[in-house]
Amino acid sequence: MKKTDWIFAGMMLCSACVADTEIFNFGTPGMPVTSLKDERLQKALDQKPDLTVLLVGTNDMINSASLTSLPGFEENYNRVVRRLLDSGSRVIPVTLPPCNEALLFKRHQPEKFGSMSPNARIVEANRIIRSAAEKNKLPLVDFYAEVRKQGTAGKDSLLRNPDNRGGVDGVHPTPTGYRRLAEMVFQAIRTNKINARRIVCLGDSITYGISVNGAGTAEGDTYPGQLLLLLNESPK
């Protein structure tokens, strides 16, 4: 079995159900939006979601091995949103969090970014994400603003870094960061009165839940897992 087949097989099994709500973690580490098409997207759609939470683009913007041009990102992101909506799923886009560039450059090549820094690319990607939300009248979760408010370094940052024992990361959220993201998605669901019984969380390693308990599932400290807890705690 190919590694990608194993990941998708795991996704199919790594859902969690509480009461009438099911959440499926369709996060694939390292995946750019340009790879989120055809079979990968279809596997998510096969779950027949009432709601899809879409958090994708970090690899397109700051992974030096899979950088995507901004026009290419915009075209592919809008295509994914359109296909999700055409399937009948509601969609909540999530903005990309900023990164700690000093930590990022310890494992990625600065010269690959040319004249536009990683965080500048993230800002432009978020402009595209916001535009897609506005054009399609979708609720938006602004995770970028929340992470930026706490900073990308220091023990209080929502991103993993040496000061909060998250190592040389600077990209992926801490357990507290994942919890905050789940709270923001939960609030968007409630504010917009979205009645969803099948929820797909679609994205990359941030959705997958790198380095936290329950990685790849809708359990533990992943944001899909924390979202499920919030939905279960909330009065029906």
C-alpha positions, 0 to 999 in steps of 0.5 A: 500500500502506498503511503498516501493510500495509508494516510487516506485509509487512516482518515476514513477510520479516524473520524469521531462521533458524538451524539449526531455529529461526526468529524473527519480529519482530512489533513495531509502533512505537506500538502499544497492546494495544488495537490488538493484535487481529483482523488484527494478532494473526492475522498473528502467529498465521499464523506458527504459533508454538511460542512467543510472547514478549509485550512490550506495554503501554508505549504504553497506559501512557505514550504520551499519544496512546494512553493506556488505562485500567487496566481496559481494559488488563487486559481486552485483555491477558488476551484476547491471552494467551488467544488465543495460548494457544488457538492452541497457542503457549507464551507468555512475558510480559515486564514493561514497563521503567520510563521516564525521566519527565523525558525522556518529558515533553519529547515527551509532555503531562504533564497527560494523565496526571492524578494517576497518573505514567507510572511509577506506571501502568507499575507497575500494568500490570506487576501485571496482566502478573504476574497473567496469568502466574500465572493461566496458569502462564506463565514471566515475564521481569521486564525492569522489575526489570532496568532499574530496577536500572541506573536510567533515567538515566546512562551505565550505564542500559539505556535510551537517554538523553543520557549514553549517547549515546541522545538524548532518549529515556528509553523505549527500550533501548540495544543493551546493554539489548536484549542483556540482554532477549534473555539473560533471554528465553533463560534463561526458554526454557532454564529452562522447557525450552521446545522452540520452533522457531518463535518470534514476538516480539510487541509495540511499538517495543521489540520492533521495535528502534527506533534500533538496527541491524536494526530491524524484523527478527530480526537485528542489535541488536534483542532478537529478533536477539540472542535468535536468536544466543543460541539458535544459540550454545547446544548443541542 
